[in-house]
C-alpha cells in the first residue's frame, strides 16, 4: 500500500504541532506559580520604575508638582548633547537621543548586564563572570546613550586588564547608588537566602565601588538591597521583615540615617509628608548618595504597604534621585506582591519598548529575564537540596 507523500508531510506536521503544543502547555504550567509571579513582578517593576523615574530625576518635589502635577505615567523624553571635560582621560560625552515611553537608563542597563551574567552561568555568579559579560555585551559605540561615562570607565579598565575586584577603586562617583542599580537579580537567584545574597553583592559591587573610604557606604547599601530582595521572595515575607533584613546589612552610621527616614514614614499621615523632610535633610548634597536613596526608597516602600504601584509613584514624585528610589522600592514591592499587583498597561509598555531598543545591552523582555532568573534560582535550590541530602546521609550513617 502506497502512502501519499502529502499525507505523510501533513501527518508529520500534526505530530510536530502536537509536540509543540504540549511543550507550550508545559512551559505555561512551569511558570504558573507564585515564585515566578514574584520574580516577574520584581523584574517588571524595576524596569517600569527606572523609566518613569528617569523623567523626574534631578527635580525637586516642587518642580515635579509644577511640571507634571502628579507623575503617574510612562512618558517619552528627549536627551540633549552635552560634554563634560575631564582632567585625565577623554571628555565624557552624552549624545542627543529620543527615549520613548518605557525606555530605561544607565542603572537598569547594569541590571541587565548582571542578569545576563546569571543567565549565562545558570546560577550565582562571581565578579569575574560579571566582568566577562561587561566586556562581551557592551558595544562601546553606545556609550553616552543609556550607559554613561561611569560605565565607560569600568569597561575601559576591564578591557585593559585590571582585575575586576580592583576596578571599583577607580570608578567614577564613589558612594553613589550606581552599584545597587544592578543588584536585584542577585537577590532573585538567592531567593530565600538573604545572607548569601548579601555576600554575593559585596563581591560583585567591587566592580563599581570600594569599601573603607570615610562616608562611603555604597557596598553596604548594595548588600542591603540584594538581601532584602531575597527576603521579599520568601513565602512568609512581610514589609517589616524586608526592611529588617535590609537594615541588618548596615553598620551603625548608615543604619541610623536610614532609620530616620523610616521614623518619618511611621509618623507621616501621607506620603507627601516625606517630601519637605527629605528636601531639607539633603539640601545641597549630591542626589545619588546610596544611603539617601535607600532611606527614601524604604520609606516609600513602607508607606505603600509593599504595593508596587504605590511604591513607584511615591518615589517618582518624591524629588531628587527619583528613578533610583523607585527601582529600590518598586523592585522590592514587586518581589513581595508579584506581577499581578502592577498595572498591566505599564508592563505592556516596557515589554514592547525593549525589543526595539537601539541602545540597550539586552533586548530581553522583563518576562524573558524573569524566566531565566527563575530557572537559575531553581538550579541553585537544587544544589542546596543535594548538599543537604548528602550531609544528612553522613549524619545518619553509623560507625
C-alpha positions as CSV (number, residue, x, y, z in Angstrom):
1,X,0.0,0.0,0.0
2,X,1.4,3.4,-1.0
3,X,1.1,6.4,1.3
4,X,0.5,9.8,-0.3
5,X,3.6,12.0,0.3
6,X,1.4,15.0,1.0
7,X,-0.4,13.0,3.7
8,X,2.9,12.0,5.2
9,X,4.0,15.6,5.4
10,X,0.7,16.6,6.9
11,X,0.9,13.8,9.5
12,X,4.4,14.9,10.4
13,X,3.3,18.4,10.8
14,X,0.4,17.4,13.0
15,X,2.8,15.3,15.2
16,X,5.2,18.3,15.4
17,X,2.4,20.7,16.2
18,X,1.1,18.3,18.9
19,X,4.6,18.2,20.4
20,X,5.0,21.9,20.2
21,X,1.6,22.5,21.8
22,X,2.4,20.0,24.6
23,X,5.8,21.8,25.2
24,X,4.0,25.1,25.2
25,X,1.5,23.9,27.7
26,X,4.3,22.5,29.9
27,X,6.1,25.9,29.6
28,X,2.9,27.7,30.7
29,X,2.5,25.3,33.6
30,X,6.1,25.7,34.6
31,X,5.7,29.4,35.1
32,X,2.2,29.3,36.6
33,X,3.3,29.6,40.2
34,X,3.9,32.2,43.0
35,X,7.6,32.1,42.8
36,X,7.7,33.0,39.1
37,X,5.0,35.7,39.6
38,X,7.1,37.4,42.2
39,X,10.3,37.2,40.2
40,X,8.5,38.6,37.2
41,X,7.0,41.3,39.4
42,X,10.4,42.3,40.6
43,X,11.8,42.5,37.0
44,X,8.9,44.4,35.6
45,X,8.7,46.8,38.5
46,X,12.4,47.7,38.2
47,X,12.0,48.3,34.5
48,X,8.9,50.5,35.0
49,X,10.4,52.4,37.9
50,X,13.6,53.3,36.0
51,X,11.7,54.5,33.0
52,X,9.1,56.5,34.9
53,X,11.5,57.9,37.4
54,X,14.1,59.0,34.8
55,X,11.7,61.7,33.7
56,X,11.7,63.4,37.1
57,X,15.2,62.6,38.1
58,X,17.1,65.6,39.5
59,X,14.0,67.7,40.0
60,X,12.8,69.0,43.4
61,X,9.4,67.8,44.5
62,X,8.1,71.3,43.9
63,X,9.4,71.2,40.3
64,X,7.8,67.8,39.7
65,X,4.5,69.1,41.0
66,X,4.6,72.2,38.9
67,X,5.6,70.4,35.7
68,X,3.5,67.2,36.0
69,X,1.1,67.7,38.8
70,X,1.3,64.1,39.9
71,X,3.5,62.0,37.7
72,X,1.7,58.7,37.2
73,X,2.6,57.8,33.5
74,X,5.4,56.4,31.5
75,X,6.4,59.4,29.4
76,X,8.8,59.9,26.4
77,X,11.6,62.4,26.7
78,X,14.4,63.8,24.6
79,X,18.0,64.0,25.8
80,X,20.4,66.7,24.6
81,X,24.0,66.6,23.6
82,X,26.5,67.6,26.4
83,X,30.1,67.2,27.1
84,X,32.0,67.2,30.4
85,X,35.7,67.9,30.2
86,X,38.0,65.7,32.3
87,X,41.3,66.4,33.8
88,X,42.5,62.9,32.9
89,X,41.4,60.8,30.0
90,X,38.8,61.7,27.3
91,X,35.9,64.0,27.8
92,X,32.6,62.5,29.0
93,X,30.2,62.7,26.1
94,X,26.4,62.4,26.2
95,X,24.6,62.1,22.9
96,X,21.3,63.5,21.9
97,X,18.6,60.9,21.5
98,X,14.9,60.2,22.0
99,X,13.7,58.0,24.7
100,X,10.2,56.6,24.0
101,X,7.9,55.6,26.9
102,X,9.2,52.6,28.6
103,X,12.9,53.1,27.7
104,X,15.1,52.9,30.8
105,X,18.5,54.4,31.7
106,X,22.1,53.6,32.8
107,X,21.2,52.0,36.1
108,X,18.9,49.4,34.5
109,X,21.5,48.7,31.9
110,X,23.7,47.5,34.7
111,X,20.8,45.4,36.0
112,X,20.5,43.8,32.5
113,X,24.3,43.1,32.4
114,X,24.0,41.3,35.8
115,X,21.0,39.4,34.6
116,X,22.9,38.3,31.5
117,X,25.8,37.0,33.6
118,X,23.5,35.0,35.8
119,X,21.6,33.5,32.8
120,X,24.9,32.6,31.1
121,X,26.2,30.9,34.2
122,X,22.9,29.3,35.1
123,X,23.1,30.4,38.7
124,X,25.1,32.5,41.2
125,X,28.0,34.5,39.7
126,X,31.4,35.8,40.7
127,X,32.8,39.2,39.9
128,X,34.9,37.6,37.1
129,X,31.6,36.3,35.5
130,X,30.2,39.8,35.6
131,X,33.3,41.4,34.2
132,X,33.3,39.0,31.2
133,X,29.7,40.0,30.4
134,X,30.6,43.7,30.8
135,X,33.3,43.2,28.1
136,X,31.3,40.9,25.8
137,X,27.9,42.5,25.8
138,X,28.7,46.2,25.8
139,X,29.1,47.9,22.4
140,X,31.5,50.8,23.2
141,X,29.9,52.9,20.4
142,X,26.7,53.0,22.5
143,X,28.3,54.8,25.5
144,X,26.6,58.2,26.0
145,X,23.1,57.0,25.3
146,X,21.9,54.7,28.1
147,X,25.2,53.6,29.6
148,X,27.2,56.6,30.6
149,X,30.8,57.6,31.2
150,X,30.9,56.0,34.6
151,X,30.2,52.7,32.9
152,X,32.8,53.5,30.2
153,X,35.4,53.9,32.9
154,X,34.7,50.4,34.2
155,X,34.6,49.0,30.7
156,X,38.0,50.5,29.7
157,X,39.6,49.4,33.0
158,X,38.4,45.8,32.5
159,X,39.3,45.8,28.8
160,X,42.8,46.8,29.6
161,X,43.3,44.0,32.1
162,X,42.7,45.5,35.5
163,X,41.4,42.7,37.8
164,X,37.6,43.3,38.3
165,X,37.9,43.4,42.1
166,X,40.2,46.4,41.7
167,X,38.2,48.3,39.2
168,X,35.8,49.9,41.8
169,X,38.8,51.8,43.4
170,X,39.0,53.9,40.3
171,X,35.3,54.1,39.2
172,X,33.5,57.4,39.0
173,X,31.2,58.7,41.7
174,X,32.1,56.6,44.7
175,X,29.5,56.3,47.4
176,X,26.6,56.7,44.9
177,X,23.7,54.3,44.3
178,X,25.0,53.1,40.9
179,X,26.4,49.9,42.4
180,X,23.0,48.9,43.8
181,X,21.2,49.5,40.4
182,X,22.5,46.2,39.1
183,X,21.9,44.0,42.2
184,X,18.3,42.8,42.4
185,X,19.0,39.8,40.1
186,X,21.5,38.7,42.8
187,X,18.7,38.7,45.4
188,X,16.5,36.7,43.0
189,X,19.0,33.9,42.3
190,X,19.5,33.7,46.1
191,X,15.7,33.7,46.8
192,X,15.0,33.0,50.5
193,X,18.7,33.2,51.4
194,X,19.4,36.9,52.3
195,X,22.9,36.2,53.8
196,X,24.1,34.6,50.6
197,X,22.6,37.4,48.6
198,X,24.5,40.0,50.7
199,X,27.8,38.2,50.4
200,X,27.5,37.9,46.6
201,X,26.6,41.6,46.4
202,X,29.6,42.7,48.5
203,X,31.8,40.9,46.0
204,X,30.1,41.9,42.8
205,X,29.7,45.6,43.8
206,X,33.5,45.9,43.8
207,X,33.2,46.4,40.0
208,X,31.7,49.8,40.7
209,X,32.8,50.9,44.2
210,X,35.0,50.1,47.2
211,X,34.7,49.8,51.0
212,X,36.8,51.6,53.6
213,X,36.6,55.2,52.4
214,X,35.1,57.5,55.1
215,X,31.4,58.2,54.4
216,X,31.2,55.7,51.5
217,X,28.6,53.1,52.3
218,X,27.6,52.1,48.8
219,X,28.6,48.5,49.1
220,X,26.7,48.1,52.3
221,X,23.6,49.5,50.6
222,X,24.2,47.1,47.7
223,X,24.2,44.2,50.1
224,X,21.1,45.5,51.9
225,X,19.1,45.6,48.7
226,X,20.2,42.2,47.5
227,X,19.4,40.7,50.9
228,X,16.1,42.4,51.0
229,X,15.2,41.1,47.6
230,X,16.0,37.6,48.6
231,X,13.9,38.1,51.8
232,X,10.9,39.5,49.8
233,X,10.7,36.2,47.8
234,X,10.2,34.1,50.9
235,X,6.5,33.0,51.3
236,X,6.3,34.4,54.9
237,X,8.0,37.7,54.0
238,X,6.3,41.0,55.1
239,X,7.1,44.6,54.6
240,X,8.6,44.7,58.1
241,X,10.8,41.6,57.5
242,X,12.1,43.0,54.2
243,X,13.1,46.3,55.9
244,X,14.6,44.5,58.9
245,X,16.8,42.4,56.6
246,X,18.0,45.5,54.7
247,X,18.9,47.3,58.0
248,X,20.8,44.3,59.3
249,X,23.4,44.7,56.4
250,X,24.3,48.2,57.5
251,X,26.8,49.5,60.0
252,X,25.7,52.0,62.7
253,X,26.1,55.3,60.8
254,X,24.1,54.4,57.6
255,X,21.6,52.4,59.6
256,X,20.9,55.5,61.8
257,X,20.4,57.6,58.7
258,X,18.0,55.1,57.1
259,X,16.1,54.6,60.3
260,X,15.5,58.3,60.4
261,X,13.6,58.2,57.1
262,X,11.6,55.2,58.3
263,X,10.7,57.0,61.5
264,X,9.4,59.9,59.4
265,X,7.4,57.4,57.4
266,X,5.9,55.9,60.5
267,X,4.8,59.3,61.7
268,X,3.5,60.6,58.4
269,X,-0.2,61.0,57.6
270,X,0.5,60.8,53.9
271,X,3.5,60.1,51.6
272,X,3.6,63.8,50.8
273,X,4.7,64.5,54.3
274,X,8.1,62.9,53.4
275,X,8.9,65.5,50.6
276,X,9.8,68.5,52.7
277,X,11.7,66.4,55.2
278,X,13.9,64.8,52.6
279,X,14.4,68.1,50.8
280,X,15.6,69.8,53.9
281,X,17.7,66.9,55.2
282,X,19.7,66.6,52.0
283,X,19.7,70.1,50.7
284,X,22.9,70.9,48.9
285,X,24.1,67.3,48.9
286,X,24.6,65.0,45.9
287,X,21.3,63.5,45.0
288,X,22.5,60.0,44.3
289,X,24.2,59.2,47.6
290,X,23.4,55.5,48.3
291,X,22.3,55.9,51.9
292,X,19.8,58.7,51.0
293,X,18.3,56.6,48.2
294,X,18.0,53.5,50.5
295,X,16.3,55.7,53.1
296,X,13.8,57.3,50.7
297,X,13.1,54.0,48.9
298,X,12.4,52.0,52.1
299,X,10.3,54.9,53.5
300,X,8.1,54.8,50.4
301,X,8.0,51.0,50.4
302,X,6.8,51.2,54.0
303,X,4.1,53.8,53.3
304,X,2.9,51.9,50.2
305,X,2.5,48.8,52.4
306,X,4.6,46.9,49.9
307,X,2.3,47.6,46.9
308,X,4.5,48.2,43.8
309,X,2.2,50.6,42.0
310,X,2.1,53.0,45.0
311,X,5.7,52.5,45.9
312,X,6.8,53.5,42.4
313,X,4.5,56.5,42.3
314,X,5.5,57.8,45.7
315,X,9.2,57.6,44.7
316,X,9.0,59.2,41.3
317,X,7.2,62.2,42.9
318,X,9.5,62.5,45.9
319,X,12.2,64.5,44.3
320,X,16.0,64.2,43.8
321,X,17.1,60.8,42.6
322,X,13.6,59.5,41.8
323,X,14.4,56.6,39.4
324,X,16.9,55.0,41.9
325,X,14.5,55.3,44.8
326,X,11.7,53.9,42.6
327,X,13.9,51.0,41.4
328,X,14.6,50.1,45.0
329,X,11.0,50.4,46.4
330,X,9.2,49.1,43.3
331,X,11.5,46.1,42.9
332,X,11.2,45.0,46.5
333,X,7.4,45.5,46.3
334,X,7.2,43.6,43.0
335,X,9.1,40.7,44.6
336,X,6.8,40.8,47.6
337,X,3.4,41.1,45.8
338,X,4.0,39.7,42.3
339,X,3.3,40.7,38.7
340,X,-0.5,40.9,39.2
341,X,0.0,43.9,41.5
342,X,1.4,46.0,38.7
343,X,-0.8,47.9,36.2
344,X,-0.9,45.7,33.0
345,X,-0.6,48.8,30.8
346,X,2.7,49.7,32.5
347,X,4.0,46.2,31.9
348,X,2.9,46.2,28.3
349,X,4.7,49.4,27.5
350,X,8.1,48.4,28.9
351,X,7.8,44.9,27.3
352,X,7.1,46.3,23.9
353,X,9.7,49.0,24.0
354,X,12.8,46.9,24.9
355,X,12.6,44.6,21.9
356,X,13.3,47.5,19.5
357,X,15.6,49.5,21.8
358,X,18.6,50.6,19.7
359,X,20.9,51.4,22.7
360,X,20.3,48.7,25.3
361,X,22.8,45.9,26.2
362,X,19.9,43.4,26.0
363,X,16.6,43.3,24.2
364,X,15.4,40.6,26.6
365,X,11.9,41.4,27.9
366,X,11.2,41.5,31.6
367,X,9.3,38.3,31.2
368,X,12.1,36.6,29.4
369,X,14.6,37.8,32.1
370,X,12.2,36.5,34.8
371,X,12.0,33.1,33.1
372,X,15.8,32.8,33.0
373,X,16.2,34.0,36.6
374,X,13.5,31.6,37.7
375,X,15.4,28.7,36.2
376,X,18.7,29.9,37.7
377,X,17.0,30.2,41.1
378,X,15.7,26.6,40.8
379,X,19.2,25.4,39.8
380,X,20.7,27.0,43.0
381,X,17.9,25.4,45.0
382,X,18.7,22.0,43.6
383,X,22.4,22.4,44.6
384,X,21.3,23.3,48.1
385,X,19.0,20.3,48.3
386,X,21.7,18.0,47.0
387,X,24.2,19.3,49.6
388,X,21.6,18.9,52.4
389,X,20.8,15.3,51.3
390,X,24.5,14.4,51.3
391,X,25.2,15.8,54.7
392,X,22.1,14.2,56.1
393,X,23.3,10.9,54.8
394,X,26.6,11.3,56.6
395,X,24.9,12.3,59.8
396,X,22.6,9.3,59.7
397,X,25.3,6.7,58.9
398,X,26.6,4.8,61.9
399,X,30.2,3.9,62.6
